[in-house]
Amino acid sequence: MIHYRPFLNSDPPAIAEIWRSQPPTNSFIQLMTPAVLDDLVYSKPFFDRAGLILAVQDDKPVGFVHAGFGPNAELTGIDHNSGTTALLLVSPHRDRETIARELLSRSEQYLLGQGATTLFGGATKLLAPFYLGLYGGSQLSGILASDVNSTALYREAGYSESVHARVFRCDLRGFRAPVDRELMQVRRQFQLVKQAESLPRTWWEACEFAAIERLEFVLLPKAKGAPVAEATFWDIEPLASSWGVHAMGLASIEIDASPNACAVATHFIGEIFRQLQGFGITLVEFQLRPNESLAVEACRKLGFEEINTGLLFRKPSSS
């Protein structure tokens, strides 16, 4: 007999065991421990034990679902209008699909009870970012398309889906930036500068990156002036250790609009990669929104491989 209950302080070892029971995949950290969960999940100031629901059989947890919310418009607190099922995992079990469906239903009930008017499936930067560095890669972009069990679960539950991000990777071993006349002109005009890491600009950003070291770069005109491009990278840990590489992930990028913006973006990213190579980085991952066309085009020119897609699932609360 399966019963369901909220999280208890004694649950982290069992939750870590459920995590480790999942089939090996690059989408999940493999060697999950209670300490990692304490540091990166339960310590979040918006963590609510009622939103972490466990399926229990004979006093042993066999699955869990974690629901949460995004920030308000000022990024100073939680907004309960949009709620998401951030993560759902079930141990190998003969009734796995039934347990997963019930966990999703209970997650929805929790979110609706807290005031959600729209339900989502999958965590993002602005929706319950509990598992950054533990699932998904360089960013939280909903549910990866390669996670076939999860995508099937949401489709069967009546969720619609949209592409939230395209996942690109570049192997920096032996990387050489392209060279052409336009890129040489950009090189003569601009210089890359590594910035001192800035403090979080909002409460929400502090919640996401408080314990994560970031590298910030800007592209400045050599003739002086404001930056024409800015980017922030972070160490994809502890997930990258599961991949067996030293990896960095793109956290954000901004490129000023201009007639040669694609060349500027390509030069900017290529120069950053030169510096990352010097730091011993061997892999870089970008997760880009479909509308970030400049960065996508730069990825193509720099030899990135598109490896996955992040899907965000959505279900109006009235359905």
N, C-alpha and C positions, 0 to 999 in steps of 0.2 A: 504494500500500500504506500503510495507516494503522498506526502503532504508538503505544504508550502508555507514558508515563514520568512520574516525579515532577517537581515544579517545580525549575527551575534558576534561579540568580541572574540569568541573562541573559534570562529569560522576560517580565518586566513589560511591555516594549514590545509584544510579540506578544499578551499577554493584553489589554492596553488596546485593541489593534486589533480583537480578537475582540469585545470589548464594544461598540466603536463601530460594528461591522458589523450590530448587531441592529436590527430595525425600530424606528422612532421610537415611543416610548411614554412616558407620564408616570411609569411605574413605575421607570424606570432613569435615572440620570444620563446625559446624552447625550455630553458632552465628556470622556470618561474619559482620564486620563493615567497614565503610570507613577508619577509623584510622588504622585498621589492614592492609588493602590493601596499604595504604600510607607507612606504616613502612616496610612491607615485600615484596612489589612488585614494586611500582612506584619509590621507593628510590634507586633501583638498578642502578648503573652507566651505565649499558648497556641497560636500558629501553628506547625504542623508541615508541613514541605515535603512529606512523604510523603502527606499528605492532600489536596494540591493536585495533581491528575493531569491531564496534557495529552494530547490526541490530536494526533499529528504526521504530516504527509504531506510527503515530500520536504524534510525539515528545517524545515518551516514549521508551527507550531501552528495547528490549525484548530478547536479546541474545548478546553474545560477543565471540570473538576468540582472542587468544593471541599467536603471533608467535615470535620466537627469534632464536638466534644462539649460537653455542658453542665457546670455546676459541681457540686461536692459539696454536701451539705446545709448545711454551714457557710459556703458561698460563699468558701472559701479556696483552692480548687484545682479541678482537673478530675476529673470522674467519668466513667469510660469505659463505664458501663452503658447510657447513652442516647446514641446517635450519630445525626447527621443529615447529609444532603446539603444543604448550605447554599445552593449555587448551581451551576447547570449551564448553560453557554452554548456554542453551536456556530455557527461562521460559516456564511453561505449556502454550501451544498455539496450536490451531488447525492445524497450518502449521509448527509445530516444526521440522519435518524431512526435509522439504524443506528449512527452514531457516538454519538448521545445515549444510546441503550440500552446500548452498551458502556461509556460513561463512568459511567452510573448503576450498572452491575454492578460496575465496579472500585471505585467509591466504597463500595458495600456490602461488598465484600471487605476493603477497608482497615478499615472500621468494625468488622466482625466480628473481624478479626485483632487489633484493639486491645482486644477484650473486650466489645463492644456486645451487649446482649441484646435491645434494641429498636431498630429503625431508623425514622428519621423522614425526611420530605421537607420542606425549608423551614427557614429560620433563624427563631428567636424570641429574645426577651430572655434566655431560659434555655437556648438551644440554639445554640451557635456564632454569636454575634452579630457576624460579621465585617463585614457590609455595611450597617450603620446609616448612613443619610445617602446611600447609594448606590443602594439598591433598596427599594421598598415604601412609603416615605413616612415618617410620624412615628414609626412603630415597625416592627420586624421581626415580622411576623405570619404566618410560613409562606410560602405561595405565593398571590399574589393571584389571585382567580377570573378576572380579566381576562387572565391569562397563560395562554392556552389551550394553547399548546404544552407548557408544563411540567405543567399539570394532567393533560393527556392522557397524558404520559409516565409519571407515577406511577400513574395508574389502570391502564394497560396492564401495569405491572410488579407488580400485585397489592397495591398499597397501599390501605388504607381512608382515608377523609377525615372531618374534623370541622371545624366552623366555629371558628376560633381567635379571630377578631376581626371586628367590623363597622367599616367605615371611613366616617367622617363628615367633612364639610368645611363651614366657614362663611366666607363672604366678608364681611370686616369693613368694606368700603367702604360707607358709609351705614348700618352696623349700629346698631340701637337696641334696647336691652333691653326686654322686655315689662314692662308695669306693671299690677298688680291689687292688691286689698286685701291678700291674703296676702303678696305680695312687698314691699309697703310696710311691713308689720309686721316682716318679716325685716330690711329695711333699717334700721329704727329700733333693732333689737336688736344688730346685728352690724356690724363694720367690716373692710374688707379691708386687709391689711398685706403689703407686699412684703418678703420676708426677704433677708438677705445669703446669698449662695450658700454652702451647707455643703460640707464636705469629703466625699468618698465614704465611705459607711459600711462597705463591704466591699471585699475585693480584686476581686471580680467586678464590682461597680459601678464601681470605678476603671478596670478594663479596658474597660468599655463607654463611659464618659463622661469619661475622663481629659482629652481634648482638646476637649471640647464645653462651651460656656458654657450654663448653665441659669438660668432664672428661677423662684423659689420664692415661692408665695403661701400665706397662711393667712387664715382667717376667724375673727376673735376676737369674743367678746361685749363689748359696750361697757361692761358692768358688771363686767368683768374675769373671767378664767377661762381654761380650756384651749381651744385651737382646736377648732372644730367641723367644719372642713374644711381640707384641705391639698392643694395641687396643684403639680406641677413641669412647666415647659415648656422646650423647647429650640429653637434655630434649626435648621431642617431643611436643613442645608447639607452638601455642595454640591448636593443634589438640587433644592432649591427654586429655585436659579438656573436650572435647566433649565426650570422652569415659568414663569419670567419674573416672579416675584412675591417679596415679602418675607414668608416664612411662618414660623409657629411651630407646633410640634407638642406634643401632650400626652405627657409621659413617665410620669406617675403621678397619680392622684387618689384621695382618701379622704374620705368624707362620713360623719359620725356618724349612726347610726340614731336617728330621732326621728319623731314624728307628722307634722312639717312638713318632713321631710328633702328632699322633691322641691323645695319652694320654696327651701330653703336652698341646694341644689345649683344651681338656676336663677339665684338672685341671685349666688351666688359666681362662677359662670362668667361671667355677664353683667358683673360688676364687673371681673373680670380682663380681659375684652375691651375695656372702656373704657380701661384702662391700656395694653393692647397697641396700640390705635389711636393713642394718644399717642406710642408708640415708632415709628410708621410701619408697623406690621404690617398687611398687607392680606388675609391668609388664615390660617385656623387649621384644623388637622386633628387629629381625635381618632380613635384606633383603640381600640375598647372591646370587652372580652370580653362574650359573650352574657349572663353573669350580672351585669354591672354595670348593673342596671336603672335605678338612680337617675340615673346619668350619661346613659344612653340617653334617658330621659324628658326630662331637662333639654335635651338636644340638640334634641329635637323642639320644645320650647317656644321655643327660641332661634333656630329657623329653619335648623338644619343640614340639609344634603342628604346622604343616604346614597349613596355613590358606588361602593363595592366591598366585597368580603369577603376576609378572609385565611383560607386553608385550610391546615390542618396535616395532612400525610399520615403514616400510621403503618403499619409492617409488622413483626410479630414476627420475630425472627431465625430461628426454626425453620421459617418458611414458605418 
